[in-house]
Amino acid sequence: MSTYQELIAQKAELDRLQADLDKQIAETLRNERANVIQQIKSLMADNGLSVADLATARPGRPPKIGIAEPGTTRKVAAKYRDPNTNETWSGRGLKPKWLTAAIENGHSLTDFAV
């Protein structure tokens, strides 16, 4: 059976081995990353690409032309119209008060379809 001092010595040796392995792993990862970065730079240079090209690229799809900027909204065509006031509703969001009141008074949604 091992003594306490022997176990402490074994633990110290294992800790040293673990530290050596951690250093080897970190160095290997650094080298692999450097190789991958070099390959990417080489491919980019061969194909005339820049970092800006990567930011706008959409894999598998051609770039869209004339799309709206983020944060802008598009007007949606009206699907329902109040014949009395000509107010409209696109069918999105909450129903307007005029439509809710009309439905409560016995009208149907299709009565107001455009």
Phi, psi and omega in degrees: 000142182284149177271167179301318181296321178294319179296320178297318179295319178296319179297317179298319178295317178296320177298320179294318178297319179298318179296319178296317179296319178300320178295318179295319179297314180298318180294318179297317178298317178300315180295316179296318178298317179298319178295317179295317179299318179296320178297317180296315178300319180296315178297320179296317180294319180296329183256005177067036181258153175238174178297325178298325178296325180292325182292331183260354183288141176237103185304131175082355181225142174288155179296141179277140180251134176080021178280154181290147177291148177301139180094350177265156180242154176253144178283132181261139181297145180287140177251338183225142181223138175277117183294336181281317186248354184063017173290148182236164176216136183277349183095000179253146178079194181291149176292139178291160184299321181297324180284320178298317180295320181294320179294323177294334180271011173105354178282162175250164181298325182292340177296337184253006182297141180275000000 
